[in-house]
Amino acid sequence: MRTSRDFRLLWGSGCVSSFGSFLTYVAVPLQIKQLTGSYLAVGSIGAVELLPLIVFGLWGGALADALDRRKLVLCAEAGLGLLSGVLLLNALLPHPRLWPLYLVAGLVAALDGLQRPALDTLVPRIVPHEQMTAAFSLISLYRSTSTIAGPALAGFIVAYGGGPATAYALDVVTFAVSLLLLVRLRAVPPPTGAAKPSVAAIMTGVRYAWSRPELLGTYLVDIAAMLFAFPNAIFPFLADDLHADWALGLMYGATAVGALLVSATSGWAGAVHRHGRMVLLAALGWGAAMTLAGLAGNIWLVLLCLAAAGGADMISGMGRSTMWNQSIPDELRGRLAGVELLSYSVGPNLGQVRAGGTAAVVGARGSVWLGGVACLLSVGGLAAVLPKLLAYDARTDPHVAAARAAREASAAREGGSAGGAGAAQAATVGVQAD
């Protein structure tokens, strides 16, 4: 925060727009429920979002490596704000239509896929190398806070403050504020000789990820943890089993509370160098906490376990983000961010299907604890077959050294150019004075 003006602007923009986005995140399914009363109609929103997020996430990664990342983020942010305006106009109709909600959901997923790689890869360009973990912790801090406060406020607004239209209107306002902050960012041009966006360029990024087992391992660990132990879809049934319908909202917010606590006390993470072990141990912690949540028969123990799971997931996220940002070449970082987007979007979406299918056979609590056990077994298996992930050390890794050297060379060139410009300006002033 002290050393980077652009990071302060980016962080402030993220705080505002993330909070507004969570208002819409809750308001859209609630409005679909009001219009249809159908569980299937509400659940279909995830299916509408998945394919655009995958396709445009990969393409967005290629664009982030070839274009000015600031402009890409700005254009996507403006588009997201306009789509919130469409939701607002639809909600203000005497009889709101259903189809615009699905259309906007798909378009939002597409724009998010285009924006997220550029947004994530801005940070390594504006934050010093040694402050990557701290930067991710600060970003996680506002995301966790938004995850808790946004849905809570959205539920209150929809029920007592004017319905979905009010939530959409507030979201439009947050996008306007976010754009005012983002427009002040300095340009972030692509690296010299950046590849043009194409399918071949995307495949270059995929091949690079495949060539690094330790990097591939972070993706696989995250997918395994979410696929087997992401039970959010069955929380309403779990609340019924525990005779605690009143605690449903607390269940959804408990993991975010755990993540927030870890983010707020994460200064220790900057001293960690073995980020592969950090990711693996945290994923095992996630699986263990979910196992206990399924076995616990008391709602307060379940909430405690869910909060512990959220804290473990945040630790895993800090390890993954630091590892990616410190070791991936800048000219590939956008495309790798697109691959990363797949890992944390596919896992949770498929995990919802897994949780619901298992619950149909063994019940909600059985689905939760069996998923936790499956997570433990799968992550343990990945640790056994990916020794390079365990061995990763940022102090000795050649990819980290190369990325650091490239950053230092780029900074030296920029400093030299600035110095040359300053000297030329001084000479001009001297001539004018004479």
Secondary structure as GFF3:
##gff-version 3
##sequence-region A 1 434
A	DSSP	alpha_helix	5	36	.	.	.	ID=ss1
A	DSSP	alpha_helix	39	66	.	.	.	ID=ss2
A	DSSP	alpha_helix	69	92	.	.	.	ID=ss3
A	DSSP	alpha_helix	99	126	.	.	.	ID=ss4
A	DSSP	three_ten_helix	129	131	.	.	.	ID=ss5
A	DSSP	alpha_helix	132	160	.	.	.	ID=ss6
A	DSSP	alpha_helix	164	182	.	.	.	ID=ss7
A	DSSP	alpha_helix	199	211	.	.	.	ID=ss8
A	DSSP	alpha_helix	213	228	.	.	.	ID=ss9
A	DSSP	three_ten_helix	232	234	.	.	.	ID=ss10
A	DSSP	alpha_helix	235	241	.	.	.	ID=ss11
A	DSSP	three_ten_helix	245	247	.	.	.	ID=ss12
A	DSSP	alpha_helix	248	264	.	.	.	ID=ss13
A	DSSP	three_ten_helix	266	271	.	.	.	ID=ss14
A	DSSP	alpha_helix	275	295	.	.	.	ID=ss15
A	DSSP	alpha_helix	299	327	.	.	.	ID=ss16
A	DSSP	three_ten_helix	330	332	.	.	.	ID=ss17
A	DSSP	alpha_helix	333	362	.	.	.	ID=ss18
A	DSSP	alpha_helix	364	385	.	.	.	ID=ss19
A	DSSP	alpha_helix	387	391	.	.	.	ID=ss20
A	DSSP	alpha_helix	398	433	.	.	.	ID=ss21
###
